[in-house]
Amino acid sequence: MIMHLSASTNLSLAPNRKMLSSSVLEGMRLGADAVSIHVNMGSKEEPEMLEQLGMVADQCDEYQVPFVAMMYPRGENIKDPADPAVVAHVARVGAESGADIVKTVYTGDVASFREVVRKCPVPVVLAGGAKARSDLEVLELASDVTKAGAMGVTFGRNVFQHRDPTRMVKAIRRIVIEKGSVEDAMEVMKAGGK
């Protein structure tokens, strides 16, 4: 289990401002396997979030807790959140600040996301994004980022809100872990993972 340490709400006057709401020690007490925080690069609150990123990274090093940095280009200074150069920069900041794994957004195609992965000195995983229109769309995205060299995907709503979350996880596993094709994964969706 990964315990998330930062939060905000859409009721806030600054919803992009993610503040620490827990600690590495609390994660350890609760038995978390890793911890994560969320940083919105390009927002006016970026400096504060980067300071938190560094503090959490230091604590994770001290206590030997794996650390995932959710690094998103989001805020007043971001014109295109899928710009490959911006996404690569944001991912690298997370890695250079001490993250063991960086979670970030998709750039739109395999070639540009391959550059994001190549430029990041730690493993990259993809953020799930918006609710997909179809199972095929979810599985094609998982396939694309795997082809680009990403370590994996972190799909939330496209799994938890799916009519059959277990089957969707099995289908994604077929692509990401077993290196199967989208067609193989669609067969899992049809057959129930047999």
Secondary structure per residue as TSV (DSSP state, phi and psi in degrees):
chain	resnum	aa	ss	phi	psi
A	1	M	-	360.0	137.7
A	2	I	E	-104.0	127.3
A	3	M	E	-99.0	125.5
A	4	H	E	-85.7	131.8
A	5	L	-	-103.1	-9.1
A	6	S	E	-122.5	158.8
A	7	A	E	-158.1	162.4
A	8	S	-	-160.8	175.5
A	9	T	-	-131.8	162.9
A	10	N	T	-77.2	-1.9
A	11	L	T	-86.2	-12.1
A	12	S	S	-70.4	155.2
A	13	L	S	-72.3	-16.3
A	14	A	-	-135.9	73.6
A	15	P	T	-64.9	-20.4
A	16	N	T	-78.4	-9.9
A	17	R	-	-84.1	104.6
A	18	K	-	-94.1	123.5
A	19	M	E	-113.7	148.4
A	20	L	E	-63.2	128.7
A	21	S	-	-121.6	-0.1
A	22	S	S	-153.2	-169.0
A	23	S	-	-141.9	165.0
A	24	V	H	-60.9	-42.4
A	25	L	H	-61.6	-39.5
A	26	E	H	-64.7	-40.7
A	27	G	H	-58.6	-42.3
A	28	M	H	-64.3	-43.4
A	29	R	H	-60.6	-34.6
A	30	L	T	-86.7	-2.6
A	31	G	T	83.5	21.6
A	32	A	-	-63.4	144.1
A	33	D	S	-81.8	-23.0
A	34	A	E	-161.2	168.3
A	35	V	E	-128.1	160.5
A	36	S	E	-141.6	156.0
A	37	I	E	-136.7	162.6
A	38	H	E	-112.6	129.9
A	39	V	E	-127.1	126.0
A	40	N	E	-99.8	101.6
A	41	M	E	-77.7	136.0
A	42	G	T	99.5	-4.2
A	43	S	S	-93.0	160.9
A	44	K	T	-66.3	-18.5
A	45	E	T	-90.7	4.9
A	46	E	H	-51.9	-47.6
A	47	P	H	-57.0	-41.6
A	48	E	H	-63.9	-42.7
A	49	M	H	-69.2	-35.5
A	50	L	H	-66.2	-36.3
A	51	E	H	-62.0	-43.8
A	52	Q	H	-63.4	-39.8
A	53	L	H	-57.2	-47.7
A	54	G	H	-64.6	-41.0
A	55	M	H	-64.5	-44.2
A	56	V	H	-66.6	-40.2
A	57	A	H	-59.8	-42.7
A	58	D	H	-62.6	-43.7
A	59	Q	H	-64.8	-39.1
A	60	C	H	-64.4	-39.8
A	61	D	H	-63.4	-44.8
A	62	E	H	-60.7	-42.1
A	63	Y	H	-99.7	4.0
A	64	Q	T	56.6	49.1
A	65	V	-	-107.4	125.2
A	66	P	-	-59.5	143.6
A	67	F	E	-128.7	123.9
A	68	V	E	-108.0	124.6
A	69	A	E	-104.0	118.9
A	70	M	E	-87.2	103.0
A	71	M	E	-110.8	108.8
A	72	Y	E	-120.2	134.3
A	73	P	E	-79.3	102.1
A	74	R	-	-154.9	124.0
A	75	G	S	147.2	-173.4
A	76	E	T	-62.0	-27.8
A	77	N	T	-94.2	4.3
A	78	I	-	-104.3	116.6
A	79	K	S	-86.2	-39.7
A	80	D	-	-135.4	103.2
A	81	P	T	-67.2	-10.2
A	82	A	T	-103.6	5.5
A	83	D	-	-59.2	119.7
A	84	P	H	-56.7	-37.9
A	85	A	H	-66.6	-38.8
A	86	V	H	-69.3	-45.5
A	87	V	H	-62.7	-41.4
A	88	A	H	-63.0	-41.4
A	89	H	H	-63.2	-46.4
A	90	V	H	-61.7	-43.9
A	91	A	H	-63.7	-43.5
A	92	R	H	-64.6	-37.3
A	93	V	H	-58.8	-43.6
A	94	G	H	-60.3	-45.3
A	95	A	H	-64.8	-46.0
A	96	E	H	-71.4	-16.5
A	97	S	T	-88.1	-3.9
A	98	G	T	118.7	3.7
A	99	A	-	-69.8	145.4
A	100	D	S	-86.4	-28.4
A	101	I	E	-140.5	139.9
A	102	V	E	-113.4	129.5
A	103	K	E	-104.8	128.7
A	104	T	E	-148.6	-176.2
A	105	V	-	-91.7	161.4
A	106	Y	-	-82.8	143.8
A	107	T	-	-91.5	-7.9
A	108	G	S	111.2	-19.1
A	109	D	S	-155.4	160.9
A	110	V	H	-60.7	-46.6
A	111	A	H	-61.4	-45.6
A	112	S	H	-72.2	-34.8
A	113	F	H	-71.7	-30.2
A	114	R	H	-58.5	-37.9
A	115	E	H	-67.3	-38.4
A	116	V	H	-59.3	-48.9
A	117	V	H	-62.8	-43.5
A	118	R	H	-63.1	-36.7
A	119	K	H	-83.8	-7.3
A	120	C	-	-100.8	122.4
A	121	P	S	-77.8	3.2
A	122	V	S	-127.9	163.9
A	123	P	-	-58.3	144.9
A	124	V	E	-114.2	137.4
A	125	V	E	-122.7	153.6
A	126	L	E	-92.3	135.6
A	127	A	E	-71.7	147.6
A	128	G	-	-69.6	-32.4
A	129	G	-	74.9	-158.0
A	130	A	S	-71.3	163.9
A	131	K	-	-62.7	126.8
A	132	A	-	-74.9	157.7
A	133	R	S	-80.1	-22.7
A	134	S	S	-155.0	162.8
A	135	D	H	-60.4	-41.0
A	136	L	H	-57.8	-41.8
A	137	E	H	-61.3	-42.9
A	138	V	H	-62.4	-46.3
A	139	L	H	-71.7	-35.3
A	140	E	H	-65.5	-38.6
A	141	L	H	-64.3	-44.7
A	142	A	H	-59.9	-40.6
A	143	S	H	-65.7	-44.7
A	144	D	H	-60.6	-46.7
A	145	V	H	-71.3	-30.2
A	146	T	H	-66.7	-42.9
A	147	K	H	-61.1	-32.3
A	148	A	T	-75.9	-8.6
A	149	G	T	101.2	4.4
A	150	A	-	-65.4	151.3
A	151	M	S	-68.3	-30.3
A	152	G	E	172.0	-162.3
A	153	V	E	-128.7	155.7
A	154	T	E	-128.3	75.3
A	155	F	-	-87.9	122.9
A	156	G	S	-97.1	-82.9
A	157	R	H	-59.9	-29.3
A	158	N	H	-75.8	-6.1
A	159	V	H	-109.5	-57.2
A	160	F	H	-64.8	-30.5
A	161	Q	T	-94.9	3.6
A	162	H	S	-72.9	151.3
A	163	R	S	-64.5	-24.0
A	164	D	S	-140.4	78.8
A	165	P	H	-56.2	-39.2
A	166	T	H	-62.6	-45.0
A	167	R	H	-64.5	-40.1
A	168	M	H	-63.6	-41.6
A	169	V	H	-61.6	-42.2
A	170	K	H	-62.2	-39.4
A	171	A	H	-67.9	-42.4
A	172	I	H	-64.6	-40.4
A	173	R	H	-58.8	-40.0
A	174	R	H	-56.4	-37.0
A	175	I	H	-82.2	-54.0
A	176	V	H	-75.0	-45.7
A	177	I	T	-90.5	-45.6
A	178	E	T	-89.3	-5.5
A	179	K	-	61.0	32.4
A	180	G	-	-80.6	173.8
A	181	S	-	-87.2	169.7
A	182	V	H	-61.6	-38.2
A	183	E	H	-62.0	-43.5
A	184	D	H	-58.4	-43.7
A	185	A	H	-67.0	-37.4
A	186	M	H	-65.3	-33.2
A	187	E	H	-64.6	-37.1
A	188	V	H	-60.2	-43.8
A	189	M	H	-62.2	-38.9
A	190	K	H	-75.3	-38.7
A	191	A	H	-94.9	-7.7
A	192	G	T	80.5	22.3
A	193	G	-	87.4	14.5
A	194	K	-	-72.2	360.0
